[in-house]
Amino acid sequence: MAEAIQASFTLEHIFKICSDRHQPGDSGIGHVVSPSTYTETWNAFYKWIKTQLDQGRTVSVPSFANISARQADEKESFVYTQLTPQFLETYGLGFRTELPDIKQPTIRLNLNVMARLAENLDPQIAGVALSRVIGIIGEILASYENVEVNLAQFGRLNTQNKEVTFSPALKSKGNKFQAKQTVKTLLDAQQGAKHLFNTQRADDYTDKNLIDNNTQSQKTMIYNTPNVKGLFSFFQTKLIS
């Protein structure tokens, strides 16, 4: 029997953690990132990725995931978020929901084009915001024995004893992406992932509730403000390299 989920995070939780950790006015390259920038950046990130998936491409974000469109069956499709070896190694995690590779072009994240999908979003600032969001996702997955991270259209990530399982957000036929291959094995993988989620979830978490129930070391990992010197160079080498 799967253990009850210790904590559950949404993108809104993650954006708030980023905002609380990096207050506007702090020193460093990202001092101009406002709380709303995280939401704007993530929305632009998804919009740009969707345009690529609709063209039958896989999007590569080396510091996070390879993202592709797959079909569960003739009626439902989904975004497959496959965490990269770089991300897994950085946070000491394994990945249990591996699907077969598909033959389609791979394109790397283009921040300049992505930023144009949002109003007044600077590509460099968007890069800093996105790298912070990815970093918090990794820290959360690594900090709990059993945690769920809901990435909306990108599906859910559940960590149990440092092993991450992916569960997709399925789309109906009318909204599906132009996936090039039906992956029947997803159904078995999805059932395994859903089994992990059919446990009691903690309701109405706030960031304070989540951190208050965490250990002191986890508080330090999630909330201490790091030295942001060189953050943009980190983004340049790890987010898109």
N, C-alpha and C positions, 0 to 999 in steps of 0.2 A: 504493500500500500504506500502511495506517494505521501511524503510529508507535507503538512500544511505550508503554504507559501508564507515566508517570514515577512516579506515586504513586497509592495507592488508600486511601481513608478510609471507615470505617464510622461509624455513629452512636456507637459506643463510643469510637472515637478522638476524635470531636468533643466528647463529654461530658468526656473526660479533659483535653483542651486547655482547655475552659472551667473545669474544676475547678483545673487547675494555674495558670491565669492569675489566677483570682479565689479566693484562699484565704479561708476563713471567718476573720473577724477583721479583714480589710482594711477600710479606711475607705470610706464611701460607702453608698448606699441598699441595695446588694446584698450587704452583708457577712454576712448571715445565710443566704445561699444555700449549702447543703451539697452535696457531690458527688452524693449520691443525688437531689437535687432536679431535676437535669437529666433524668435518666431518668424520674422520676415525671411531670415536666411534659410531656415528649415523649409518653409513653404516654397521658396525659390529652388532649393535643392530638389525637392520632390517634383516640382513642375518640370525642371530641366531633365531629370532622370526619366520622367514619363515620356517626354518627347523622344528620348533615345530608345526606350523600350518599345514604343510604338513603331519605331523603324527597325525593330528586330536586332537591337544591339544589347550587349552587356556593358554595364557601366562599372569601371574599376576605380575604387577609392582605396588605395593600398593600406592606409592606416586604419581602415574600417571594414569594408566588405566589397565583394563583387555582387552586383545587383542585376538580376535578369528577370524576364517575364517567362512564366511557365504556365502550363495548363494542367489543372487537376483532372478535368474530363471535358466533354464537349460543351458543357454549359458554364463552367467556372474556370477562371484564370486567377493568377496571383503573382505577387512580386516575391521573388526568392532572394532573401538577404543572406548570403553566405559569408560569414566572417572570415577575414583573411588570416593567413598564418602570422603576419606581422601583428595584427590586433591581438590574436590569441596568445602569442608569445609575450607581448607587452604586459598583459594582465594575468598571465599564468592560467589560462583557460583551455579547455578542450571543446570541440564542436561535434555534436552527435548526429545532426540532421544533414548528412551529406547526400546530395542528389547527383545523378550522373551529369557529367559535363555535356553541354550542347554546342554544336558547331554554329557559331554566329560571331560577327565582328565584335571586338571589344574596344571601347573608347574610354579614355580617362576623363575625369572630372575637369570641366572647363569653367573656372570661376568667373571669367570675364563675361561669358555668354550667360551663365547662371544668374549673375547679379542683375542683368538687364531685365529679368523676369519680375523684379521687384522695383518699387518706386524708390529712387534715391538710395540705392544700396551700393556701397563702394566694394569692389571685388576684394581688396585687401582686408577690409573690416569683416566682410562676409567670410573670408578664409579663417580669420581669427575666431569668429563666433562659431563656425562649424567645427574647428579643431577642439574648441572647448567643450562643445556638446558631445562630440565623440569621446573625448577624455572622460567626461562624467559618466557616460554610458559604460565605459570600461571599468571605471572605479566602482560603480554600483554592482555590476556583475561579479566583480572580484571580491566585494566586501561582505556578501551574504552567502550563507550556505544554501539558501533556497529563496530566490528572488525572481520576480517577473518584471520585465521592462516592456511596456507597450509602445511600439513605434508607429502606431496608426497604420498607414498604408503599407509600411515596410514590415508589418507583422509583429509578432511578440517573441521576445527572447526570454527563456527561462533557464536560470542556472540552478543546478542541484549538485552540490559537492564539486564545484568548479567545472562541471560539464554543462555546456550550453545546448539547449534544444530550441529549434526554431518552429514556430507555428504560424502559418500564413493567414493574412486577411484576404479571404476569397472574394472575387468579383463576379457579378452576374455576366451572362453572355453579352448583353448590350454594352457593358462597360469594360470588357476585357481588353488586354493588350494583345498586340500581334505576336504572340508567342509562336515559335517555329516548331515546337515539338511537344507532344503530350507525354507527360512523365507519370505513368501509372504508379510507379513506386512511391510518389508523393503521398498517396492515400494511406499507405501503411505508415509512412513516416509521420503524417499528420495525426493519425490515430494515436501513435505513441506520444506525440507532443501534447495532444489534447488530454491524454490520461494524466499528465503532470498538472494540468490546469483544473481538473475536476476535483479540486480540494477546496477547503475553506479559505477564502481570501479575506485579508484584513480590509475592512470597509472604511471609506472616508478618511484615508490617510492624508495628513498634511506633512509637509517637510519636517516640521518640528516633531510630530508624533513619530515619524520614521527614525529620526536621529535620536530622539530620547530613548527609543527602544534598542538602539544600537550600542555597541561597545565603545569605550573611550577612544580606542585606536581607530575605529571606523569614523567617529566624529572628526578626528584629526584628518583622516584621508579625504572626507567629503567636504569639510567646511573651511579648513585653514587656507588662507589666501597664499598662493605660491608666489615666488618671485617670477614676475612676468617678463623679465629681461630676456630677450632672445626668443620670445614666443612666436613672432612672425617667421623667424628663420626655422623654428621647429615645424611650423605649419608648411613652409615651403619644401622642406626635405622629407616630411613624413606623410603629409596629407595627399600630395599629388605626385610624389616621386616614386 
